[in-house]
Amino acid sequence: MGSATGVAKANQPSGSGISAGDARAIAKEAYIYGFPMVMNYQTMYKQAIDKNSPDFRGDFNSLNSAKSVATPDDKFVVTPNSDTPYSYVWMDLRAEPVVITMPKIEPNRYYTAQLVDLYTYNFAYLGTRAFGNDGGKFIIAGPGWNGPTPAGVKSVIHTETQFAYGLFRTQLFNLADLASVNRIQAGYHAEPLSSYLREPAPPRAAPVNWPKPSDDMSASPTMFPLVNFLFQFCPPDPSEKDLLVRFGRLNIGPGRTFDFSSFSPEIQQAINDGIKDSDADVAVVMKKINTDAVSSGDMFGSRDFLKDNYLYRYVGAKLGLYGNSKQDALYFGYFLDARHQPLDASKSSYELRFAKDQLPPNKAFWSLTMYDGKSQLLVANPLKRYLLNSTNLSSYEYGKDGSLTLYVSRNKPATAKESNWLPAPDGPFYCILRVYLPGEAVLNGSWKKPQMQPVQGGA
């Protein structure tokens, strides 16, 4: 996979001196390391490069917005939320920085711009938590820029990679509120720094020959050439020096060329086995997630926060790419019921009961969203109801003791329960409980999510 950027290739070790055992171990490490980068690239390719893609959102440095929340037809990323209409900007920061404008909005609405680098680290945030709701102009700069801060700019934010993603979320209170959200989205803006300063633009960066992702790229050795390709836009971090030397034994790393066919059949098998070995690592983390020993707050964040925990970054990308850092949102997964059985609406119905005053503490809102267990996408249903959330608390039915019970099933429950019903598919599913701007009790773990209780005889 080549590019027109002229990056020199490093001396290539042949890989002939490596044992099958070492190759297997390195392949697993490199796969876990590179998977989030490849998933991120697939999104970038669909949204900013392939103009024939149904998910194309606009050219680099062009900010565009979805006019409504996500539906089952949205497939650009797994486990999307359906509470906040998205806005998007893929930034090419090689030639110059990009200036992002956040509009001033009302104080009781949550909005945010999550800034993600090519490794999928959340390197910064704009919006409610980070800067408040007064808006402002912000410079997003690549690793090589050290210019002065222009007048009128609230903050300069640096990223370590030459391309970055801005993913905006604007809280939608209800469908009648959509016009207000769209007006806010119209106030989001991105432009090159030279345009903001009304100065001549610097020379353009070299064109890139973007490799087209293949369907199997994220689950086979075909991903490693793409990881190598992406390294040219990711100046190596000093903390990864030894790791990249180790990866180099399989020709994986900056400036290297990975050619699977150049390895012996024994080493090829070892590489494939190493990739499959990652499944066991995921299973270990999933057990911790299902017992609440690990949360989304452990899997998403900055490089400094994750401290080289590539496994957690990998699992986070598999479960829901572009998860927020915990200060902005925490995600509680429901994959198993209270009896530790996989959730399956063809076999059972379920109830989720919040005792009085035990709804998730937050400074924004919470939501419980349904996902198909196979596709990891939203579930189509006649009500077009994909979630239940705190903005609709007044519409729910409550118990005499003040509790709130949510009903999860494939069949519509009795009329008295319908307002509290979250439709499920006729088969495996999972739910994500999102808590935006989580309260201290959620952040410190003293608040515990209720268990998903199977209903005897229900299906």
Contacts in CASP RR format, 6 or more apart in sequence:
PFRMAT RR
TARGET T0000
AUTHOR 0000-0000-0000
METHOD contacts of the structure
MODEL  1
MGSATGVAKANQPSGSGISAGDARAIAKEAYIYGFPMVMNYQTMYKQAID
KNSPDFRGDFNSLNSAKSVATPDDKFVVTPNSDTPYSYVWMDLRAEPVVI
TMPKIEPNRYYTAQLVDLYTYNFAYLGTRAFGNDGGKFIIAGPGWNGPTP
AGVKSVIHTETQFAYGLFRTQLFNLADLASVNRIQAGYHAEPLSSYLREP
APPRAAPVNWPKPSDDMSASPTMFPLVNFLFQFCPPDPSEKDLLVRFGRL
NIGPGRTFDFSSFSPEIQQAINDGIKDSDADVAVVMKKINTDAVSSGDMF
GSRDFLKDNYLYRYVGAKLGLYGNSKQDALYFGYFLDARHQPLDASKSSY
ELRFAKDQLPPNKAFWSLTMYDGKSQLLVANPLKRYLLNSTNLSSYEYGK
DGSLTLYVSRNKPATAKESNWLPAPDGPFYCILRVYLPGEAVLNGSWKKP
QMQPVQGGA
1 211 0 8 1.000
1 225 0 8 1.000
1 226 0 8 1.000
1 228 0 8 1.000
1 229 0 8 1.000
2 209 0 8 1.000
2 211 0 8 1.000
2 229 0 8 1.000
3 208 0 8 1.000
3 209 0 8 1.000
3 210 0 8 1.000
3 229 0 8 1.000
3 232 0 8 1.000
4 206 0 8 1.000
4 207 0 8 1.000
4 208 0 8 1.000
4 209 0 8 1.000
5 206 0 8 1.000
5 208 0 8 1.000
5 232 0 8 1.000
6 206 0 8 1.000
7 232 0 8 1.000
7 255 0 8 1.000
8 255 0 8 1.000
9 255 0 8 1.000
9 256 0 8 1.000
9 257 0 8 1.000
10 254 0 8 1.000
10 255 0 8 1.000
10 256 0 8 1.000
12 251 0 8 1.000
12 256 0 8 1.000
12 257 0 8 1.000
13 248 0 8 1.000
13 249 0 8 1.000
13 251 0 8 1.000
14 262 0 8 1.000
15 249 0 8 1.000
15 250 0 8 1.000
15 251 0 8 1.000
15 262 0 8 1.000
15 263 0 8 1.000
15 267 0 8 1.000
16 264 0 8 1.000
18 26 0 8 1.000
18 249 0 8 1.000
18 250 0 8 1.000
18 267 0 8 1.000
20 266 0 8 1.000
20 267 0 8 1.000
20 269 0 8 1.000
20 270 0 8 1.000
21 270 0 8 1.000
22 249 0 8 1.000
23 249 0 8 1.000
23 250 0 8 1.000
23 263 0 8 1.000
23 267 0 8 1.000
23 270 0 8 1.000
23 271 0 8 1.000
24 270 0 8 1.000
24 271 0 8 1.000
24 273 0 8 1.000
24 274 0 8 1.000
24 277 0 8 1.000
25 274 0 8 1.000
26 246 0 8 1.000
26 247 0 8 1.000
26 249 0 8 1.000
26 250 0 8 1.000
26 252 0 8 1.000
27 221 0 8 1.000
27 250 0 8 1.000
27 270 0 8 1.000
27 271 0 8 1.000
27 272 0 8 1.000
27 273 0 8 1.000
27 274 0 8 1.000
27 275 0 8 1.000
28 274 0 8 1.000
28 275 0 8 1.000
28 277 0 8 1.000
28 278 0 8 1.000
28 281 0 8 1.000
29 243 0 8 1.000
29 246 0 8 1.000
29 247 0 8 1.000
29 310 0 8 1.000
30 224 0 8 1.000
30 227 0 8 1.000
30 247 0 8 1.000
30 250 0 8 1.000
30 252 0 8 1.000
31 223 0 8 1.000
31 274 0 8 1.000
31 275 0 8 1.000
31 278 0 8 1.000
32 278 0 8 1.000
32 281 0 8 1.000
32 310 0 8 1.000
32 311 0 8 1.000
32 314 0 8 1.000
33 227 0 8 1.000
33 243 0 8 1.000
33 247 0 8 1.000
33 310 0 8 1.000
33 314 0 8 1.000
34 223 0 8 1.000
34 227 0 8 1.000
34 314 0 8 1.000
35 218 0 8 1.000
35 223 0 8 1.000
35 278 0 8 1.000
35 314 0 8 1.000
35 317 0 8 1.000
35 318 0 8 1.000
36 119 0 8 1.000
36 120 0 8 1.000
36 313 0 8 1.000
36 314 0 8 1.000
36 316 0 8 1.000
36 317 0 8 1.000
36 321 0 8 1.000
37 118 0 8 1.000
37 119 0 8 1.000
37 120 0 8 1.000
37 226 0 8 1.000
37 227 0 8 1.000
37 230 0 8 1.000
38 213 0 8 1.000
38 217 0 8 1.000
38 218 0 8 1.000
38 223 0 8 1.000
38 226 0 8 1.000
38 227 0 8 1.000
39 120 0 8 1.000
39 218 0 8 1.000
39 317 0 8 1.000
39 321 0 8 1.000
40 116 0 8 1.000
40 118 0 8 1.000
40 119 0 8 1.000
40 120 0 8 1.000
40 165 0 8 1.000
40 317 0 8 1.000
40 321 0 8 1.000
41 118 0 8 1.000
41 213 0 8 1.000
41 226 0 8 1.000
41 230 0 8 1.000
42 213 0 8 1.000
42 217 0 8 1.000
42 218 0 8 1.000
43 55 0 8 1.000
43 76 0 8 1.000
43 77 0 8 1.000
43 165 0 8 1.000
43 321 0 8 1.000
44 90 0 8 1.000
44 163 0 8 1.000
44 165 0 8 1.000
45 53 0 8 1.000
45 210 0 8 1.000
45 212 0 8 1.000
45 213 0 8 1.000
46 53 0 8 1.000
46 55 0 8 1.000
46 56 0 8 1.000
46 76 0 8 1.000
47 53 0 8 1.000
47 55 0 8 1.000
47 56 0 8 1.000
47 57 0 8 1.000
47 58 0 8 1.000
47 76 0 8 1.000
47 88 0 8 1.000
47 90 0 8 1.000
48 56 0 8 1.000
48 57 0 8 1.000
48 58 0 8 1.000
48 59 0 8 1.000
48 60 0 8 1.000
48 90 0 8 1.000
49 210 0 8 1.000
50 56 0 8 1.000
50 212 0 8 1.000
55 75 0 8 1.000
55 76 0 8 1.000
57 64 0 8 1.000
57 88 0 8 1.000
57 90 0 8 1.000
58 64 0 8 1.000
58 88 0 8 1.000
58 90 0 8 1.000
60 90 0 8 1.000
60 91 0 8 1.000
60 92 0 8 1.000
60 163 0 8 1.000
61 89 0 8 1.000
61 90 0 8 1.000
61 91 0 8 1.000
61 92 0 8 1.000
61 98 0 8 1.000
61 190 0 8 1.000
61 191 0 8 1.000
61 192 0 8 1.000
62 89 0 8 1.000
62 190 0 8 1.000
63 87 0 8 1.000
63 88 0 8 1.000
63 89 0 8 1.000
63 100 0 8 1.000
63 188 0 8 1.000
63 189 0 8 1.000
63 190 0 8 1.000
64 87 0 8 1.000
64 88 0 8 1.000
64 89 0 8 1.000
65 85 0 8 1.000
65 86 0 8 1.000
65 87 0 8 1.000
65 88 0 8 1.000
65 168 0 8 1.000
65 182 0 8 1.000
65 185 0 8 1.000
65 186 0 8 1.000
65 188 0 8 1.000
66 74 0 8 1.000
66 85 0 8 1.000
66 86 0 8 1.000
66 87 0 8 1.000
66 88 0 8 1.000
67 85 0 8 1.000
67 178 0 8 1.000
67 182 0 8 1.000
67 185 0 8 1.000
68 85 0 8 1.000
68 178 0 8 1.000
69 81 0 8 1.000
69 82 0 8 1.000
69 83 0 8 1.000
69 84 0 8 1.000
69 85 0 8 1.000
69 172 0 8 1.000
70 80 0 8 1.000
70 81 0 8 1.000
70 82 0 8 1.000
70 86 0 8 1.000
70 378 0 8 1.000
70 386 0 8 1.000
71 82 0 8 1.000
71 378 0 8 1.000
71 384 0 8 1.000
71 386 0 8 1.000
72 377 0 8 1.000
72 378 0 8 1.000
72 379 0 8 1.000
72 380 0 8 1.000
72 386 0 8 1.000
74 80 0 8 1.000
74 377 0 8 1.000
74 378 0 8 1.000
75 377 0 8 1.000
77 320 0 8 1.000
77 321 0 8 1.000
77 322 0 8 1.000
78 319 0 8 1.000
78 320 0 8 1.000
78 321 0 8 1.000
78 375 0 8 1.000
78 376 0 8 1.000
78 377 0 8 1.000
79 319 0 8 1.000
79 320 0 8 1.000
79 321 0 8 1.000
79 371 0 8 1.000
79 376 0 8 1.000
79 432 0 8 1.000
80 86 0 8 1.000
80 377 0 8 1.000
80 378 0 8 1.000
81 169 0 8 1.000
81 367 0 8 1.000
81 369 0 8 1.000
81 434 0 8 1.000
82 367 0 8 1.000
82 369 0 8 1.000
82 378 0 8 1.000
82 386 0 8 1.000
82 387 0 8 1.000
83 169 0 8 1.000
83 171 0 8 1.000
83 172 0 8 1.000
83 365 0 8 1.000
83 367 0 8 1.000
83 369 0 8 1.000
83 387 0 8 1.000
83 389 0 8 1.000
83 434 0 8 1.000
83 436 0 8 1.000
84 110 0 8 1.000
84 111 0 8 1.000
84 169 0 8 1.000
84 170 0 8 1.000
84 171 0 8 1.000
84 172 0 8 1.000
85 169 0 8 1.000
85 170 0 8 1.000
85 172 0 8 1.000
85 178 0 8 1.000
85 181 0 8 1.000
85 182 0 8 1.000
85 185 0 8 1.000
86 167 0 8 1.000
86 168 0 8 1.000
86 169 0 8 1.000
87 167 0 8 1.000
87 168 0 8 1.000
87 170 0 8 1.000
87 185 0 8 1.000
87 188 0 8 1.000
88 165 0 8 1.000
88 166 0 8 1.000
88 167 0 8 1.000
88 168 0 8 1.000
89 98 0 8 1.000
89 100 0 8 1.000
89 165 0 8 1.000
89 166 0 8 1.000
89 168 0 8 1.000
89 190 0 8 1.000
90 163 0 8 1.000
90 164 0 8 1.000
90 165 0 8 1.000
90 166 0 8 1.000
91 98 0 8 1.000
91 140 0 8 1.000
91 163 0 8 1.000
91 164 0 8 1.000
91 165 0 8 1.000
91 166 0 8 1.000
91 190 0 8 1.000
92 162 0 8 1.000
92 163 0 8 1.000
92 205 0 8 1.000
93 140 0 8 1.000
93 141 0 8 1.000
93 142 0 8 1.000
93 145 0 8 1.000
93 159 0 8 1.000
93 162 0 8 1.000
93 163 0 8 1.000
93 164 0 8 1.000
94 142 0 8 1.000
94 162 0 8 1.000
94 163 0 8 1.000
94 205 0 8 1.000
94 233 0 8 1.000
95 192 0 8 1.000
95 201 0 8 1.000
95 202 0 8 1.000
95 203 0 8 1.000
95 204 0 8 1.000
95 205 0 8 1.000
96 145 0 8 1.000
96 192 0 8 1.000
96 193 0 8 1.000
96 194 0 8 1.000
96 201 0 8 1.000
96 202 0 8 1.000
97 139 0 8 1.000
97 140 0 8 1.000
97 141 0 8 1.000
97 142 0 8 1.000
97 145 0 8 1.000
97 156 0 8 1.000
97 192 0 8 1.000
97 193 0 8 1.000
98 139 0 8 1.000
98 140 0 8 1.000
98 190 0 8 1.000
98 191 0 8 1.000
98 192 0 8 1.000
98 193 0 8 1.000
99 137 0 8 1.000
99 138 0 8 1.000
99 139 0 8 1.000
99 140 0 8 1.000
99 153 0 8 1.000
99 190 0 8 1.000
99 191 0 8 1.000
99 192 0 8 1.000
99 193 0 8 1.000
99 195 0 8 1.000
99 196 0 8 1.000
100 113 0 8 1.000
100 126 0 8 1.000
100 137 0 8 1.000
100 138 0 8 1.000
100 140 0 8 1.000
100 166 0 8 1.000
100 188 0 8 1.000
100 189 0 8 1.000
100 190 0 8 1.000
101 135 0 8 1.000
101 136 0 8 1.000
101 137 0 8 1.000
101 138 0 8 1.000
101 187 0 8 1.000
101 188 0 8 1.000
101 189 0 8 1.000
101 190 0 8 1.000
102 111 0 8 1.000
102 113 0 8 1.000
102 126 0 8 1.000
102 127 0 8 1.000
102 131 0 8 1.000
102 135 0 8 1.000
102 136 0 8 1.000
102 137 0 8 1.000
102 138 0 8 1.000
102 188 0 8 1.000
103 135 0 8 1.000
103 184 0 8 1.000
103 187 0 8 1.000
103 188 0 8 1.000
104 133 0 8 1.000
104 134 0 8 1.000
104 135 0 8 1.000
104 136 0 8 1.000
105 111 0 8 1.000
105 133 0 8 1.000
105 135 0 8 1.000
105 184 0 8 1.000
106 133 0 8 1.000
107 133 0 8 1.000
109 128 0 8 1.000
109 133 0 8 1.000
109 170 0 8 1.000
109 171 0 8 1.000
109 173 0 8 1.000
109 184 0 8 1.000
110 128 0 8 1.000
110 169 0 8 1.000
110 171 0 8 1.000
110 364 0 8 1.000
110 365 0 8 1.000
110 436 0 8 1.000
110 437 0 8 1.000
111 127 0 8 1.000
111 128 0 8 1.000
111 133 0 8 1.000
111 168 0 8 1.000
111 169 0 8 1.000
111 170 0 8 1.000
111 171 0 8 1.000
111 184 0 8 1.000
112 125 0 8 1.000
112 126 0 8 1.000
112 127 0 8 1.000
112 128 0 8 1.000
112 129 0 8 1.000
112 130 0 8 1.000
112 168 0 8 1.000
112 169 0 8 1.000
112 324 0 8 1.000
112 328 0 8 1.000
113 125 0 8 1.000
113 126 0 8 1.000
113 127 0 8 1.000
113 166 0 8 1.000
113 167 0 8 1.000
113 168 0 8 1.000
113 188 0 8 1.000
114 122 0 8 1.000
114 125 0 8 1.000
114 166 0 8 1.000
114 167 0 8 1.000
114 168 0 8 1.000
114 169 0 8 1.000
114 322 0 8 1.000
114 323 0 8 1.000
114 324 0 8 1.000
114 325 0 8 1.000
114 328 0 8 1.000
115 122 0 8 1.000
115 123 0 8 1.000
115 124 0 8 1.000
115 125 0 8 1.000
115 126 0 8 1.000
115 140 0 8 1.000
115 157 0 8 1.000
115 159 0 8 1.000
115 164 0 8 1.000
115 165 0 8 1.000
115 166 0 8 1.000
116 122 0 8 1.000
116 123 0 8 1.000
116 164 0 8 1.000
116 165 0 8 1.000
116 166 0 8 1.000
116 167 0 8 1.000
116 322 0 8 1.000
117 123 0 8 1.000
117 159 0 8 1.000
117 160 0 8 1.000
117 161 0 8 1.000
117 164 0 8 1.000
117 165 0 8 1.000
117 234 0 8 1.000
118 161 0 8 1.000
118 162 0 8 1.000
118 163 0 8 1.000
118 164 0 8 1.000
118 230 0 8 1.000
118 233 0 8 1.000
118 234 0 8 1.000
119 160 0 8 1.000
119 161 0 8 1.000
119 234 0 8 1.000
119 303 0 8 1.000
119 313 0 8 1.000
120 313 0 8 1.000
120 317 0 8 1.000
120 321 0 8 1.000
120 322 0 8 1.000
121 301 0 8 1.000
121 302 0 8 1.000
121 303 0 8 1.000
121 306 0 8 1.000
121 313 0 8 1.000
122 300 0 8 1.000
122 301 0 8 1.000
122 302 0 8 1.000
122 323 0 8 1.000
122 324 0 8 1.000
122 325 0 8 1.000
123 157 0 8 1.000
123 158 0 8 1.000
123 159 0 8 1.000
123 160 0 8 1.000
123 164 0 8 1.000
123 302 0 8 1.000
123 303 0 8 1.000
124 130 0 8 1.000
124 157 0 8 1.000
124 159 0 8 1.000
125 325 0 8 1.000
125 328 0 8 1.000
126 138 0 8 1.000
127 133 0 8 1.000
127 135 0 8 1.000
128 364 0 8 1.000
128 437 0 8 1.000
129 327 0 8 1.000
129 328 0 8 1.000
129 437 0 8 1.000
131 138 0 8 1.000
131 154 0 8 1.000
131 155 0 8 1.000
135 154 0 8 1.000
136 154 0 8 1.000
137 152 0 8 1.000
137 153 0 8 1.000
137 154 0 8 1.000
137 196 0 8 1.000
138 153 0 8 1.000
138 154 0 8 1.000
138 155 0 8 1.000
138 156 0 8 1.000
138 157 0 8 1.000
139 149 0 8 1.000
139 150 0 8 1.000
139 153 0 8 1.000
139 155 0 8 1.000
139 156 0 8 1.000
139 157 0 8 1.000
139 193 0 8 1.000
140 157 0 8 1.000
140 159 0 8 1.000
140 164 0 8 1.000
141 147 0 8 1.000
141 156 0 8 1.000
141 157 0 8 1.000
141 158 0 8 1.000
141 159 0 8 1.000
142 158 0 8 1.000
142 159 0 8 1.000
142 160 0 8 1.000
142 161 0 8 1.000
142 162 0 8 1.000
142 164 0 8 1.000
143 158 0 8 1.000
143 159 0 8 1.000
143 160 0 8 1.000
143 161 0 8 1.000
143 162 0 8 1.000
143 235 0 8 1.000
145 158 0 8 1.000
149 156 0 8 1.000
150 193 0 8 1.000
150 196 0 8 1.000
150 197 0 8 1.000
160 234 0 8 1.000
160 235 0 8 1.000
160 237 0 8 1.000
160 303 0 8 1.000
161 233 0 8 1.000
161 234 0 8 1.000
161 235 0 8 1.000
162 233 0 8 1.000
162 234 0 8 1.000
163 233 0 8 1.000
165 322 0 8 1.000
167 322 0 8 1.000
168 185 0 8 1.000
168 188 0 8 1.000
170 181 0 8 1.000
170 184 0 8 1.000
170 185 0 8 1.000
171 181 0 8 1.000
171 364 0 8 1.000
171 365 0 8 1.000
171 391 0 8 1.000
171 436 0 8 1.000
172 178 0 8 1.000
172 181 0 8 1.000
172 391 0 8 1.000
173 391 0 8 1.000
174 391 0 8 1.000
174 392 0 8 1.000
192 201 0 8 1.000
194 200 0 8 1.000
194 201 0 8 1.000
194 202 0 8 1.000
195 201 0 8 1.000
211 225 0 8 1.000
211 226 0 8 1.000
211 229 0 8 1.000
213 226 0 8 1.000
214 222 0 8 1.000
216 222 0 8 1.000
217 223 0 8 1.000
217 226 0 8 1.000
219 275 0 8 1.000
220 272 0 8 1.000
220 275 0 8 1.000
221 258 0 8 1.000
221 260 0 8 1.000
221 268 0 8 1.000
221 271 0 8 1.000
221 272 0 8 1.000
221 275 0 8 1.000
222 260 0 8 1.000
224 250 0 8 1.000
224 252 0 8 1.000
224 258 0 8 1.000
224 260 0 8 1.000
225 257 0 8 1.000
225 258 0 8 1.000
227 252 0 8 1.000
227 253 0 8 1.000
227 258 0 8 1.000
228 251 0 8 1.000
228 252 0 8 1.000
228 253 0 8 1.000
228 254 0 8 1.000
228 255 0 8 1.000
228 256 0 8 1.000
228 257 0 8 1.000
228 258 0 8 1.000
231 253 0 8 1.000
231 254 0 8 1.000
231 255 0 8 1.000
232 254 0 8 1.000
232 255 0 8 1.000
234 254 0 8 1.000
236 244 0 8 1.000
236 254 0 8 1.000
237 303 0 8 1.000
239 308 0 8 1.000
240 308 0 8 1.000
244 253 0 8 1.000
244 254 0 8 1.000
247 253 0 8 1.000
248 256 0 8 1.000
250 258 0 8 1.000
250 271 0 8 1.000
251 257 0 8 1.000
251 258 0 8 1.000
251 259 0 8 1.000
251 262 0 8 1.000
252 258 0 8 1.000
260 268 0 8 1.000
260 271 0 8 1.000
263 271 0 8 1.000
278 314 0 8 1.000
281 311 0 8 1.000
281 314 0 8 1.000
282 314 0 8 1.000
282 315 0 8 1.000
282 318 0 8 1.000
285 294 0 8 1.000
285 311 0 8 1.000
285 312 0 8 1.000
285 315 0 8 1.000
286 315 0 8 1.000
286 335 0 8 1.000
288 294 0 8 1.000
289 295 0 8 1.000
289 315 0 8 1.000
289 333 0 8 1.000
289 335 0 8 1.000
290 335 0 8 1.000
290 336 0 8 1.000
290 340 0 8 1.000
292 332 0 8 1.000
292 448 0 8 1.000
292 449 0 8 1.000
294 312 0 8 1.000
295 326 0 8 1.000
295 330 0 8 1.000
295 331 0 8 1.000
295 332 0 8 1.000
296 316 0 8 1.000
296 323 0 8 1.000
296 324 0 8 1.000
296 326 0 8 1.000
296 329 0 8 1.000
296 330 0 8 1.000
296 331 0 8 1.000
296 332 0 8 1.000
296 333 0 8 1.000
297 325 0 8 1.000
297 326 0 8 1.000
297 330 0 8 1.000
297 331 0 8 1.000
298 309 0 8 1.000
298 312 0 8 1.000
299 312 0 8 1.000
299 313 0 8 1.000
299 315 0 8 1.000
299 316 0 8 1.000
299 319 0 8 1.000
299 323 0 8 1.000
300 313 0 8 1.000
300 316 0 8 1.000
300 323 0 8 1.000
300 324 0 8 1.000
300 325 0 8 1.000
300 326 0 8 1.000
301 325 0 8 1.000
301 326 0 8 1.000
302 325 0 8 1.000
305 325 0 8 1.000
306 312 0 8 1.000
306 313 0 8 1.000
316 323 0 8 1.000
320 376 0 8 1.000
323 329 0 8 1.000
323 331 0 8 1.000
324 331 0 8 1.000
326 438 0 8 1.000
326 443 0 8 1.000
327 437 0 8 1.000
327 438 0 8 1.000
327 443 0 8 1.000
328 436 0 8 1.000
328 437 0 8 1.000
329 434 0 8 1.000
329 435 0 8 1.000
329 436 0 8 1.000
329 437 0 8 1.000
329 438 0 8 1.000
330 434 0 8 1.000
330 435 0 8 1.000
330 438 0 8 1.000
330 442 0 8 1.000
330 443 0 8 1.000
331 432 0 8 1.000
331 433 0 8 1.000
331 434 0 8 1.000
331 435 0 8 1.000
332 432 0 8 1.000
332 433 0 8 1.000
332 434 0 8 1.000
332 435 0 8 1.000
332 449 0 8 1.000
333 430 0 8 1.000
333 431 0 8 1.000
333 432 0 8 1.000
333 433 0 8 1.000
334 343 0 8 1.000
334 352 0 8 1.000
334 430 0 8 1.000
334 431 0 8 1.000
334 432 0 8 1.000
334 433 0 8 1.000
334 452 0 8 1.000
335 342 0 8 1.000
335 343 0 8 1.000
335 430 0 8 1.000
336 342 0 8 1.000
336 343 0 8 1.000
336 452 0 8 1.000
337 343 0 8 1.000
337 348 0 8 1.000
337 350 0 8 1.000
337 451 0 8 1.000
337 452 0 8 1.000
337 453 0 8 1.000
337 454 0 8 1.000
338 451 0 8 1.000
338 452 0 8 1.000
338 453 0 8 1.000
338 454 0 8 1.000
339 454 0 8 1.000
341 454 0 8 1.000
342 428 0 8 1.000
343 350 0 8 1.000
343 428 0 8 1.000
343 429 0 8 1.000
343 430 0 8 1.000
343 431 0 8 1.000
343 452 0 8 1.000
344 427 0 8 1.000
344 428 0 8 1.000
344 429 0 8 1.000
345 408 0 8 1.000
345 409 0 8 1.000
345 410 0 8 1.000
345 424 0 8 1.000
345 425 0 8 1.000
345 426 0 8 1.000
345 427 0 8 1.000
345 429 0 8 1.000
345 459 0 8 1.000
346 410 0 8 1.000
346 426 0 8 1.000
346 427 0 8 1.000
346 459 0 8 1.000
347 427 0 8 1.000
347 459 0 8 1.000
348 454 0 8 1.000
348 455 0 8 1.000
348 457 0 8 1.000
348 458 0 8 1.000
348 459 0 8 1.000
349 407 0 8 1.000
349 408 0 8 1.000
349 409 0 8 1.000
349 410 0 8 1.000
349 411 0 8 1.000
349 413 0 8 1.000
349 454 0 8 1.000
349 455 0 8 1.000
349 457 0 8 1.000
349 458 0 8 1.000
349 459 0 8 1.000
350 407 0 8 1.000
350 408 0 8 1.000
350 409 0 8 1.000
350 424 0 8 1.000
350 452 0 8 1.000
350 453 0 8 1.000
350 454 0 8 1.000
350 455 0 8 1.000
351 405 0 8 1.000
351 406 0 8 1.000
351 407 0 8 1.000
351 408 0 8 1.000
351 452 0 8 1.000
351 453 0 8 1.000
351 455 0 8 1.000
352 368 0 8 1.000
352 405 0 8 1.000
352 406 0 8 1.000
352 408 0 8 1.000
352 450 0 8 1.000
352 451 0 8 1.000
352 452 0 8 1.000
352 453 0 8 1.000
353 403 0 8 1.000
353 404 0 8 1.000
353 405 0 8 1.000
353 406 0 8 1.000
353 450 0 8 1.000
353 453 0 8 1.000
354 403 0 8 1.000
354 404 0 8 1.000
354 405 0 8 1.000
354 406 0 8 1.000
354 450 0 8 1.000
355 401 0 8 1.000
355 403 0 8 1.000
355 450 0 8 1.000
356 401 0 8 1.000
356 402 0 8 1.000
356 403 0 8 1.000
358 447 0 8 1.000
358 450 0 8 1.000
359 366 0 8 1.000
359 390 0 8 1.000
359 393 0 8 1.000
359 404 0 8 1.000
360 366 0 8 1.000
360 433 0 8 1.000
360 435 0 8 1.000
360 438 0 8 1.000
360 442 0 8 1.000
360 447 0 8 1.000
360 449 0 8 1.000
361 435 0 8 1.000
361 438 0 8 1.000
361 439 0 8 1.000
361 440 0 8 1.000
361 441 0 8 1.000
361 442 0 8 1.000
361 447 0 8 1.000
362 390 0 8 1.000
362 435 0 8 1.000
362 436 0 8 1.000
362 437 0 8 1.000
362 438 0 8 1.000
362 439 0 8 1.000
362 442 0 8 1.000
363 436 0 8 1.000
363 437 0 8 1.000
363 438 0 8 1.000
363 439 0 8 1.000
364 436 0 8 1.000
364 437 0 8 1.000
365 389 0 8 1.000
365 390 0 8 1.000
365 391 0 8 1.000
365 436 0 8 1.000
366 389 0 8 1.000
366 390 0 8 1.000
366 433 0 8 1.000
366 434 0 8 1.000
366 435 0 8 1.000
366 436 0 8 1.000
367 387 0 8 1.000
367 388 0 8 1.000
367 389 0 8 1.000
367 390 0 8 1.000
367 433 0 8 1.000
367 434 0 8 1.000
368 387 0 8 1.000
368 388 0 8 1.000
368 389 0 8 1.000
368 406 0 8 1.000
368 422 0 8 1.000
368 431 0 8 1.000
368 432 0 8 1.000
368 433 0 8 1.000
368 434 0 8 1.000
369 378 0 8 1.000
369 386 0 8 1.000
369 387 0 8 1.000
369 431 0 8 1.000
369 432 0 8 1.000
369 434 0 8 1.000
370 378 0 8 1.000
370 379 0 8 1.000
370 386 0 8 1.000
370 387 0 8 1.000
370 408 0 8 1.000
370 422 0 8 1.000
370 423 0 8 1.000
370 424 0 8 1.000
370 425 0 8 1.000
370 429 0 8 1.000
370 431 0 8 1.000
371 377 0 8 1.000
371 378 0 8 1.000
371 379 0 8 1.000
371 429 0 8 1.000
371 430 0 8 1.000
371 431 0 8 1.000
371 432 0 8 1.000
372 378 0 8 1.000
372 379 0 8 1.000
372 425 0 8 1.000
372 428 0 8 1.000
372 429 0 8 1.000
373 425 0 8 1.000
373 427 0 8 1.000
373 428 0 8 1.000
373 429 0 8 1.000
373 430 0 8 1.000
374 428 0 8 1.000
378 386 0 8 1.000
379 386 0 8 1.000
379 423 0 8 1.000
379 424 0 8 1.000
379 425 0 8 1.000
379 429 0 8 1.000
381 423 0 8 1.000
382 423 0 8 1.000
383 423 0 8 1.000
385 421 0 8 1.000
385 422 0 8 1.000
385 423 0 8 1.000
387 422 0 8 1.000
388 396 0 8 1.000
388 406 0 8 1.000
388 420 0 8 1.000
388 422 0 8 1.000
393 404 0 8 1.000
395 419 0 8 1.000
396 404 0 8 1.000
396 419 0 8 1.000
396 420 0 8 1.000
397 416 0 8 1.000
397 417 0 8 1.000
397 419 0 8 1.000
397 420 0 8 1.000
398 404 0 8 1.000
399 405 0 8 1.000
404 420 0 8 1.000
405 420 0 8 1.000
406 420 0 8 1.000
406 421 0 8 1.000
406 422 0 8 1.000
407 413 0 8 1.000
407 417 0 8 1.000
407 420 0 8 1.000
407 421 0 8 1.000
407 422 0 8 1.000
408 421 0 8 1.000
408 422 0 8 1.000
408 424 0 8 1.000
408 431 0 8 1.000
408 452 0 8 1.000
409 421 0 8 1.000
409 423 0 8 1.000
409 424 0 8 1.000
409 455 0 8 1.000
409 458 0 8 1.000
409 459 0 8 1.000
410 423 0 8 1.000
410 424 0 8 1.000
410 425 0 8 1.000
410 426 0 8 1.000
410 427 0 8 1.000
410 459 0 8 1.000
411 459 0 8 1.000
412 418 0 8 1.000
412 421 0 8 1.000
412 423 0 8 1.000
413 421 0 8 1.000
422 431 0 8 1.000
431 452 0 8 1.000
433 449 0 8 1.000
435 442 0 8 1.000
439 447 0 8 1.000
441 447 0 8 1.000
END
